[in-house]
Amino acid sequence: MMRALLVAIGFLTRLPVPASVFDDARAQSRSLAWYPLVGAIVGGLLCLLAWPLQHAPPLLSAVLLLVAWVCLTGALHLDGLADSADAWIGGLGDRERTLTIMKDPRSGPAGVVALVLVLLLKFAALASLPAPAWIALLLAPLLARAALTLAFLSTPYARSGGIGRALVDAPRAAAIVALLAGAAACALADWRGALALAVAALIFLLWRQACLRRLQGMTGDTCGALAEITEAGVLVALALSY
């Protein structure tokens, strides 16, 4: 159990974990159930940073929080967002062409624009939220990682290989319990928690439908894009709620 949590932490963040945990195939598969908790850990660390920044100028505080957010996660999902944007535009509706472009490590104009727009949305939302914005900082990363767990439970994997292949056969019961726990956390955050959950669910349904239509499934890159879009959507919705 602990090894699976360490795998999830090591994969989704830049927090140090023993390298040996990644040699355990069973732990890699079981790590999916821990994704929402890792999102909560990311959110908790952001809240720790937000505490001393609550009296700083809002724009400066938002920039520092966003930089910390990106550094903490290693820009893992931002890379998936850029690859997905390039592939969606350049793929011209063709499945194989879209998958091929996703493999290209270079970022094209569409990928760069997607990164800039999502980061701008996050920055603007963070700057607009009343400090220290505990609910937004906790729920945005939690729901984004919960969306990844749900994606692997409910959506076919579009590639024969890839870093996400080990998660396809993850134990379902533990993952479902983790998703229910994430939903319960939203319920504890008054009506704004329900709003965040609703926005995350809507984004998930729309993106899953788009992936099924184009790819007949999802990939690691589309999951990265899902996480980034979910975080941005939840932050924007919560900022607009005040």
Backbone bond lengths (Angstrom), bond angles and torsions (degrees), N, CA, C in turn:
res aa  C-N    CA-C-N  psi(-1)  N-CA   C-N-CA  omega(-1)  CA-C   N-CA-C  phi
1 M - - - 1.457 - - 1.533 111.05 -
2 M 1.338 116.53 -48.30 1.452 120.35 -178.95 1.525 111.12 -65.83
3 R 1.320 116.90 -35.92 1.464 119.76 179.39 1.524 110.18 -65.55
4 A 1.317 116.93 -37.66 1.460 120.15 178.80 1.526 110.49 -65.05
5 L 1.322 117.28 -40.30 1.461 120.78 176.83 1.519 110.59 -63.23
6 L 1.319 116.87 -42.20 1.460 120.31 179.43 1.527 111.36 -64.25
7 V 1.334 116.73 -37.51 1.464 119.82 175.86 1.519 110.26 -60.77
8 A 1.333 116.33 -45.91 1.464 120.43 -179.76 1.525 110.92 -62.37
9 I 1.332 117.36 -42.84 1.460 120.89 178.80 1.524 110.47 -64.18
10 G 1.326 116.37 -44.51 1.456 120.52 -178.51 1.509 113.54 -66.44
11 F 1.328 116.70 -32.56 1.463 120.03 -178.43 1.519 111.94 -81.41
12 L 1.320 117.24 -40.69 1.463 120.75 -173.03 1.523 114.01 -91.50
13 T 1.329 117.90 -11.49 1.462 120.63 -178.86 1.528 109.18 -136.14
14 R 1.326 114.30 178.24 1.464 120.26 174.34 1.526 110.66 -105.73
15 L 1.327 116.72 17.28 1.448 120.53 173.71 1.527 109.03 -69.44
16 P 1.320 118.43 136.30 1.472 120.89 -175.39 1.528 112.73 -70.00
17 V 1.329 115.71 132.95 1.468 122.55 173.64 1.528 107.18 -136.90
18 P 1.324 118.25 158.95 1.468 120.24 178.33 1.525 111.23 -61.07
19 A 1.321 116.92 131.62 1.465 121.19 -178.42 1.525 112.07 -62.56
20 S 1.323 116.78 -25.53 1.466 120.72 -175.86 1.526 112.68 -64.95
21 V 1.341 118.38 -22.72 1.469 119.52 -176.92 1.526 111.24 -65.67
22 F 1.329 116.92 -24.23 1.465 119.58 -178.39 1.526 112.81 -78.21
23 D 1.317 116.33 -6.45 1.466 120.18 176.87 1.525 111.82 -86.27
24 D 1.308 116.69 -6.96 1.465 122.49 -177.55 1.531 108.96 -95.20
25 A 1.345 117.12 102.73 1.465 121.25 -176.98 1.526 111.42 -62.97
26 R 1.325 116.70 -36.20 1.462 119.71 179.92 1.526 110.72 -66.22
27 A 1.323 116.46 -40.62 1.459 120.42 178.68 1.526 110.81 -65.40
28 Q 1.325 117.34 -36.98 1.457 120.20 177.68 1.524 110.92 -61.77
29 S 1.314 116.69 -43.07 1.456 120.63 179.66 1.527 111.03 -65.80
30 R 1.314 116.33 -43.58 1.463 120.75 -178.05 1.526 113.07 -74.03
31 S 1.322 117.57 -12.15 1.461 120.67 -177.89 1.525 112.51 -66.08
32 L 1.328 117.74 -21.42 1.459 120.88 -177.27 1.532 111.73 -58.34
33 A 1.311 116.94 -37.52 1.468 120.46 -178.62 1.523 112.45 -66.57
34 W 1.327 116.79 -18.60 1.459 120.53 -177.74 1.522 112.91 -93.56
35 Y 1.319 117.92 -3.40 1.465 119.93 -177.00 1.533 113.17 -57.20
36 P 1.351 119.09 -46.88 1.471 117.93 178.42 1.525 113.02 -59.26
37 L 1.335 117.32 -38.55 1.460 119.90 178.83 1.526 110.58 -65.01
38 V 1.319 117.26 -39.74 1.462 119.84 177.42 1.533 109.69 -62.46
39 G 1.341 116.98 -38.63 1.454 119.56 174.92 1.521 111.39 -60.07
40 A 1.337 116.32 -40.15 1.468 120.42 178.12 1.526 110.90 -66.28
41 I 1.328 116.93 -35.55 1.467 120.51 177.33 1.527 110.03 -64.97
42 V 1.337 116.37 -44.65 1.466 120.52 176.50 1.529 109.63 -58.03
43 G 1.334 116.28 -46.41 1.451 120.25 179.21 1.513 112.36 -62.15
44 G 1.322 116.77 -40.44 1.456 120.19 179.02 1.521 112.03 -63.21
45 L 1.325 117.03 -41.00 1.464 120.05 178.13 1.521 111.21 -66.23
46 L 1.330 116.67 -37.15 1.465 119.58 176.64 1.525 110.90 -65.60
47 C 1.329 116.65 -36.52 1.476 119.97 177.19 1.520 111.09 -65.32
48 L 1.334 116.73 -37.38 1.468 119.77 176.93 1.522 110.87 -61.45
49 L 1.334 116.14 -38.42 1.461 119.85 177.67 1.519 111.28 -72.96
50 A 1.327 116.55 -35.32 1.468 120.28 -177.85 1.529 111.79 -67.28
51 W 1.330 117.00 -27.65 1.465 119.62 -177.38 1.533 112.55 -58.75
52 P 1.345 119.48 -53.00 1.472 117.83 179.28 1.528 113.04 -73.57
53 L 1.334 117.50 -12.92 1.468 120.18 -178.51 1.522 113.09 -94.23
54 Q 1.331 117.77 -0.62 1.459 119.34 -171.99 1.529 113.46 -66.17
55 H 1.337 117.58 -19.73 1.461 120.35 177.89 1.528 112.40 -103.89
56 A 1.343 116.17 3.66 1.462 120.36 177.87 1.529 109.47 -78.50
57 P 1.333 117.78 162.36 1.467 119.53 175.26 1.530 110.28 -55.36
58 P 1.336 118.62 137.20 1.471 121.06 -174.31 1.526 114.39 -55.96
59 L 1.322 117.75 -40.54 1.467 119.92 -178.80 1.527 110.90 -66.63
60 L 1.326 116.16 -42.64 1.467 119.71 179.02 1.521 110.70 -66.08
61 S 1.316 117.00 -42.46 1.459 120.73 178.31 1.524 111.20 -60.70
62 A 1.343 116.24 -42.94 1.462 120.27 -179.57 1.519 111.26 -63.63
63 V 1.329 116.83 -41.72 1.465 120.29 179.34 1.525 110.92 -63.50
64 L 1.322 117.09 -46.31 1.458 120.50 -178.56 1.527 111.55 -64.50
65 L 1.330 116.91 -39.83 1.467 119.61 177.52 1.521 111.20 -64.85
66 L 1.323 116.99 -41.54 1.458 120.44 -179.01 1.529 110.80 -67.27
67 V 1.340 117.28 -41.26 1.464 120.43 177.47 1.528 110.00 -61.69
68 A 1.331 116.33 -44.49 1.464 120.04 178.49 1.516 111.29 -62.57
69 W 1.327 116.66 -39.52 1.469 122.16 179.19 1.521 110.47 -60.57
70 V 1.326 116.36 -47.62 1.461 120.84 -179.11 1.524 110.65 -65.87
71 C 1.320 117.11 -43.41 1.465 120.14 -179.79 1.524 111.37 -65.24
72 L 1.311 116.65 -40.02 1.463 121.29 -178.17 1.520 111.81 -63.95
73 T 1.327 116.64 -36.07 1.469 120.89 -178.90 1.518 112.88 -97.42
74 G 1.310 117.90 -2.72 1.457 120.17 177.66 1.507 114.55 67.66
75 A 1.324 117.40 20.12 1.478 122.02 -180.00 1.530 112.09 55.61
76 L 1.332 116.20 24.37 1.470 120.80 -177.72 1.522 111.87 -58.06
77 H 1.316 116.55 -49.70 1.457 119.88 -176.16 1.522 112.06 -78.52
78 L 1.316 117.55 -25.69 1.467 120.12 174.65 1.527 110.43 -62.50
79 D 1.319 115.99 -36.66 1.471 120.21 176.69 1.525 110.15 -62.80
80 G 1.324 117.09 -43.40 1.462 120.72 177.82 1.515 112.26 -64.13
81 L 1.334 116.46 -37.11 1.466 120.64 177.54 1.522 110.73 -62.89
82 A 1.333 117.25 -46.20 1.462 121.21 -179.66 1.530 111.13 -62.70
83 D 1.336 116.49 -45.29 1.465 119.86 179.74 1.525 111.26 -63.71
84 S 1.328 116.89 -40.05 1.470 120.29 179.84 1.518 111.68 -65.99
85 A 1.338 116.43 -41.54 1.465 119.80 179.91 1.518 110.79 -63.48
86 D 1.333 117.43 -46.25 1.467 120.72 177.88 1.527 111.04 -59.49
87 A 1.347 115.56 -44.38 1.464 119.95 -176.89 1.519 111.66 -68.45
88 W 1.336 116.96 -38.38 1.464 120.00 -177.53 1.525 111.03 -65.72
89 I 1.353 115.50 -39.72 1.464 119.12 179.41 1.522 110.76 -77.08
90 G 1.323 115.89 -48.35 1.466 119.83 -176.12 1.511 114.24 -76.33
91 G 1.341 117.08 -19.26 1.457 119.48 -177.93 1.507 114.41 -72.69
92 L 1.335 116.73 -17.09 1.469 122.02 175.50 1.528 112.52 53.36
93 G 1.316 116.79 35.15 1.461 121.14 177.26 1.503 114.79 82.44
94 D 1.338 118.39 -2.17 1.462 121.60 -177.08 1.534 110.42 -94.82
95 R 1.317 117.05 130.15 1.455 121.57 -175.63 1.524 112.08 -62.35
96 E 1.330 117.66 -53.97 1.456 120.58 -175.29 1.522 112.00 -65.37
97 R 1.325 117.03 -38.58 1.463 120.08 177.42 1.525 110.74 -64.65
98 T 1.324 116.41 -39.53 1.465 120.43 178.51 1.525 110.82 -63.21
99 L 1.329 117.49 -45.36 1.461 121.21 179.43 1.525 111.45 -64.45
100 T 1.321 116.80 -37.05 1.466 120.74 179.43 1.524 111.17 -65.51
101 I 1.324 116.92 -44.05 1.461 120.31 -179.46 1.518 110.61 -64.86
102 M 1.332 117.64 -35.24 1.467 120.85 178.88 1.527 111.76 -60.62
103 K 1.332 116.70 -29.12 1.463 119.89 -178.88 1.521 112.66 -75.40
104 D 1.320 117.34 -18.69 1.461 121.60 -177.80 1.527 109.29 -70.78
105 P 1.347 118.20 121.57 1.474 119.65 -177.40 1.522 113.59 -72.14
106 R 1.320 117.36 -13.23 1.459 119.81 -179.59 1.527 110.81 -80.20
107 S 1.328 115.98 147.39 1.465 120.91 178.01 1.525 109.82 -102.31
108 G 1.318 116.26 129.18 1.449 122.12 176.99 1.513 111.41 -92.99
109 P 1.325 116.85 -175.87 1.475 120.44 -178.14 1.523 113.26 -57.09
110 A 1.330 117.55 -41.74 1.462 119.67 -178.50 1.523 111.08 -63.30
111 G 1.322 116.72 -40.19 1.454 120.14 178.87 1.514 112.52 -65.25
112 V 1.330 116.24 -42.17 1.465 120.58 179.14 1.529 110.46 -63.99
113 V 1.331 116.26 -44.46 1.466 120.16 179.59 1.522 110.57 -62.21
114 A 1.328 117.41 -42.19 1.467 120.62 179.24 1.521 111.04 -61.26
115 L 1.333 116.67 -43.46 1.461 120.27 178.89 1.525 111.13 -61.50
116 V 1.328 116.34 -46.89 1.461 120.24 -178.41 1.522 110.57 -61.90
117 L 1.330 117.21 -45.54 1.457 120.30 -177.29 1.524 112.02 -64.35
118 V 1.326 117.08 -44.22 1.465 119.83 -179.32 1.528 111.11 -66.10
119 L 1.332 117.13 -42.92 1.458 119.78 178.44 1.532 111.40 -65.47
120 L 1.334 116.90 -36.40 1.465 119.96 176.14 1.526 111.23 -64.30
121 L 1.325 116.20 -42.63 1.459 119.80 177.76 1.529 111.05 -60.95
122 K 1.318 116.48 -44.68 1.464 120.00 179.58 1.525 110.58 -63.37
123 F 1.325 116.14 -45.42 1.458 120.05 -179.69 1.525 111.36 -61.01
124 A 1.335 116.12 -47.24 1.464 119.95 -178.66 1.523 110.95 -63.23
125 A 1.321 116.82 -40.18 1.459 120.16 179.56 1.525 111.16 -66.02
126 L 1.337 116.84 -44.96 1.463 120.32 179.22 1.523 111.14 -62.02
127 A 1.338 116.29 -39.21 1.458 120.15 179.54 1.523 111.90 -70.14
128 S 1.326 117.10 -24.77 1.465 121.40 -177.17 1.519 112.90 -89.18
129 L 1.327 117.56 -22.05 1.458 121.20 -178.90 1.520 110.67 -73.28
130 P 1.334 117.46 142.17 1.473 119.28 176.41 1.520 110.35 -67.37
131 A 1.331 116.32 130.03 1.466 120.43 -179.37 1.528 109.86 -66.82
132 P 1.342 116.33 143.18 1.458 129.20 4.31 1.535 114.50 -95.83
133 A 1.325 120.08 10.04 1.478 123.76 171.16 1.526 113.19 55.90
134 W 1.342 115.87 49.47 1.465 119.49 -177.59 1.520 112.52 -57.06
135 I 1.341 116.89 -47.60 1.463 120.53 -174.10 1.520 111.05 -60.31
136 A 1.327 116.85 -47.17 1.462 120.43 -178.07 1.521 111.62 -64.96
137 L 1.328 116.88 -43.97 1.462 120.49 -177.85 1.522 112.19 -67.17
138 L 1.321 117.69 -29.56 1.462 120.58 177.97 1.522 112.43 -81.89
139 L 1.340 115.99 -46.43 1.457 119.52 -171.10 1.529 113.72 -78.74
140 A 1.323 118.73 -33.48 1.469 119.56 -177.52 1.530 111.92 -60.45
141 P 1.342 119.84 -52.57 1.475 118.18 177.82 1.523 113.51 -69.28
142 L 1.339 117.17 -32.78 1.465 119.28 178.76 1.530 111.00 -63.67
143 L 1.326 116.85 -49.42 1.460 120.19 -178.03 1.525 111.91 -67.89
144 A 1.333 117.13 -32.30 1.463 119.90 177.96 1.528 110.74 -64.37
145 R 1.336 117.14 -42.13 1.480 119.21 179.08 1.521 111.30 -75.34
146 A 1.330 117.09 -31.46 1.463 119.24 174.72 1.524 110.18 -64.37
147 A 1.333 116.65 -35.65 1.470 120.34 177.58 1.525 110.77 -61.93
148 L 1.332 117.15 -35.28 1.466 120.16 177.50 1.531 110.52 -66.64
149 T 1.324 116.31 -42.95 1.463 119.48 177.19 1.523 110.60 -59.28
150 L 1.323 116.85 -45.76 1.454 120.60 179.76 1.521 111.64 -65.02
151 A 1.322 117.21 -35.60 1.461 120.81 -179.95 1.527 110.77 -62.51
152 F 1.328 116.64 -43.88 1.465 119.30 -179.08 1.526 111.77 -72.09
153 L 1.327 116.85 -25.75 1.459 119.53 177.80 1.529 112.50 -77.30
154 S 1.317 117.24 -30.61 1.464 120.06 -167.73 1.524 115.43 -116.54
155 T 1.328 118.09 -5.09 1.457 119.95 -171.99 1.525 110.74 -129.03
156 P 1.324 119.04 134.81 1.472 120.38 177.24 1.523 111.24 -62.16
157 Y 1.327 115.64 152.45 1.469 120.46 176.79 1.518 107.74 -91.32
158 A 1.328 116.77 128.51 1.467 121.18 -169.35 1.519 113.77 -82.38
159 R 1.312 118.48 -14.27 1.465 121.11 -178.98 1.523 110.49 -109.51
160 S 1.326 115.31 154.53 1.458 119.73 176.81 1.521 110.99 -77.93
161 G 1.345 117.04 -22.43 1.457 122.29 176.78 1.514 109.35 -129.54
162 G 1.329 115.95 -158.24 1.460 119.64 178.20 1.513 111.62 111.15
163 I 1.349 115.52 163.71 1.465 120.11 -174.72 1.527 112.46 -68.93
164 G 1.332 116.20 -19.52 1.456 118.50 -178.88 1.516 114.17 -89.44
165 R 1.318 117.47 -6.35 1.467 120.26 -176.04 1.525 111.60 -60.46
166 A 1.334 118.11 -35.42 1.467 120.56 -178.08 1.520 112.36 -67.56
167 L 1.342 117.32 -16.94 1.459 120.39 -176.56 1.524 113.18 -91.91
168 V 1.309 116.70 -11.56 1.459 120.09 -175.48 1.527 111.87 -61.96
169 D 1.313 116.31 -36.70 1.470 120.53 -177.69 1.526 112.50 -100.53
170 A 1.313 116.84 26.86 1.467 120.53 179.61 1.523 110.76 -63.66
171 P 1.331 118.20 147.52 1.478 121.24 177.34 1.523 110.97 -55.87
172 R 1.310 116.38 124.84 1.459 120.64 -172.67 1.531 112.59 -76.13
173 A 1.321 117.28 -38.00 1.458 119.84 -174.93 1.529 111.28 -60.73
174 A 1.318 117.02 -46.75 1.462 120.77 -178.92 1.527 110.64 -64.50
175 A 1.333 116.45 -39.76 1.457 120.17 179.91 1.533 111.05 -65.66
176 I 1.316 117.12 -39.21 1.469 120.59 178.83 1.527 110.47 -65.71
177 V 1.322 116.61 -40.85 1.465 120.31 177.00 1.524 109.89 -60.52
178 A 1.334 116.94 -41.42 1.458 120.78 179.39 1.528 111.10 -63.38
179 L 1.331 116.83 -39.55 1.463 120.28 178.36 1.527 111.18 -66.29
180 L 1.312 116.95 -40.38 1.467 120.34 177.84 1.525 110.82 -64.64
181 A 1.329 116.61 -37.59 1.456 120.08 177.63 1.527 110.73 -64.77
182 G 1.337 116.11 -38.53 1.456 119.67 177.01 1.518 111.81 -64.01
183 A 1.333 116.57 -41.79 1.461 120.62 177.49 1.528 110.51 -63.96
184 A 1.331 116.47 -37.85 1.471 120.20 178.40 1.520 110.67 -64.38
185 A 1.318 117.18 -37.27 1.463 120.63 177.56 1.524 110.67 -61.77
186 C 1.325 116.33 -38.51 1.465 120.18 176.77 1.527 110.74 -64.66
187 A 1.326 116.40 -38.40 1.464 120.50 -179.01 1.527 111.60 -64.55
188 L 1.326 117.08 -26.46 1.464 120.81 179.78 1.525 112.08 -78.55
189 A 1.344 116.56 -10.11 1.466 120.74 -175.22 1.519 111.87 -101.58
190 D 1.302 117.59 37.72 1.470 125.73 -179.87 1.527 111.89 50.74
191 W 1.337 117.79 -156.92 1.457 120.24 -172.86 1.526 112.13 -68.73
192 R 1.319 117.89 -23.22 1.465 119.34 177.26 1.527 111.14 -70.04
193 G 1.321 116.83 -29.86 1.456 119.58 173.42 1.506 111.67 -64.79
194 A 1.335 116.24 -41.24 1.466 120.56 176.57 1.524 110.76 -64.62
195 L 1.326 116.73 -38.42 1.465 120.65 177.37 1.521 110.66 -62.82
196 A 1.330 116.99 -45.83 1.465 120.83 179.23 1.523 110.97 -60.57
197 L 1.331 117.11 -42.88 1.458 121.49 179.27 1.522 110.94 -63.64
198 A 1.329 117.32 -42.47 1.460 121.19 -179.80 1.527 111.40 -64.30
199 V 1.320 116.56 -42.60 1.473 120.51 178.96 1.526 110.36 -64.18
200 A 1.333 116.82 -44.75 1.457 120.40 179.41 1.527 110.99 -62.45
201 A 1.334 117.59 -40.02 1.469 121.22 179.30 1.523 110.99 -65.55
202 L 1.326 117.12 -41.20 1.458 120.57 179.58 1.526 111.00 -64.54
203 I 1.321 116.92 -45.00 1.467 120.94 178.20 1.523 110.24 -60.61
204 F 1.333 115.92 -43.25 1.471 119.42 179.45 1.524 111.25 -60.00
205 L 1.320 117.64 -47.40 1.460 121.11 -177.51 1.530 111.49 -63.06
206 L 1.321 116.98 -42.98 1.466 120.63 -179.23 1.525 111.40 -67.10
207 W 1.330 116.97 -43.68 1.461 120.05 -178.70 1.530 110.96 -70.92
208 R 1.324 117.52 -38.17 1.469 120.10 177.24 1.526 110.03 -62.07
209 Q 1.332 116.75 -43.02 1.460 119.93 178.63 1.525 111.25 -61.97
210 A 1.325 117.10 -41.58 1.461 120.94 179.38 1.524 110.80 -64.40
211 C 1.333 117.74 -40.65 1.461 121.20 179.97 1.523 111.66 -68.30
212 L 1.311 116.86 -39.40 1.459 119.91 177.99 1.528 110.99 -65.47
213 R 1.339 115.86 -38.74 1.460 119.52 -179.09 1.525 111.47 -68.33
214 R 1.337 116.30 -41.38 1.462 119.36 -176.61 1.525 113.19 -86.25
215 L 1.340 117.10 -43.11 1.461 121.27 -170.58 1.519 114.44 -113.58
216 Q 1.329 117.52 -7.52 1.458 122.50 -171.73 1.523 111.57 60.12
217 G 1.312 116.08 27.92 1.454 121.29 179.11 1.507 110.40 163.80
218 M 1.314 116.44 -163.94 1.459 120.51 179.26 1.523 109.62 -127.91
219 T 1.322 115.50 166.55 1.461 122.39 178.20 1.525 108.33 -129.97
220 G 1.327 116.04 176.82 1.453 119.17 175.47 1.520 112.09 -60.63
221 D 1.336 116.24 -37.75 1.461 119.67 179.60 1.524 111.98 -66.96
222 T 1.325 117.27 -42.82 1.467 118.44 179.70 1.528 110.94 -67.89
223 C 1.326 116.65 -29.20 1.468 119.10 175.03 1.528 110.33 -68.99
224 G 1.333 116.46 -38.39 1.454 119.19 175.34 1.515 111.53 -61.42
225 A 1.330 115.61 -43.10 1.464 119.83 177.28 1.522 110.78 -62.26
226 L 1.326 116.89 -41.03 1.463 121.05 178.38 1.525 110.91 -59.06
227 A 1.332 116.84 -44.01 1.463 120.21 -179.34 1.525 111.24 -62.51
228 E 1.328 116.44 -44.66 1.462 119.97 -178.32 1.531 111.65 -67.08
229 I 1.317 116.57 -43.38 1.465 119.96 -179.44 1.529 110.12 -65.74
230 T 1.326 116.46 -37.93 1.464 120.37 179.03 1.522 110.62 -64.24
231 E 1.329 116.88 -46.53 1.463 119.61 178.89 1.528 110.84 -58.93
232 A 1.322 115.89 -47.69 1.465 119.73 -179.08 1.525 111.00 -63.01
233 G 1.327 117.33 -43.57 1.458 120.98 -178.85 1.519 112.70 -63.35
234 V 1.329 116.68 -42.99 1.460 120.62 179.45 1.529 110.52 -65.89
235 L 1.327 117.25 -43.63 1.468 120.38 179.41 1.531 111.16 -61.58
236 V 1.321 116.47 -44.93 1.466 120.29 -179.00 1.538 110.61 -64.91
237 A 1.330 116.23 -43.84 1.478 119.65 -179.21 1.519 110.70 -62.12
238 L 1.328 117.01 -42.34 1.463 120.06 -179.86 1.526 111.60 -69.75
239 A 1.334 116.67 -36.37 1.470 119.08 176.65 1.519 110.92 -63.80
240 L 1.327 117.35 -38.93 1.463 120.93 179.71 1.526 112.39 -72.15
241 S 1.339 116.73 -17.52 1.461 119.48 -176.60 1.530 113.20 -78.82
242 Y 1.337 117.07 -10.94 1.473 119.25 -177.94 1.522 110.09 -94.66
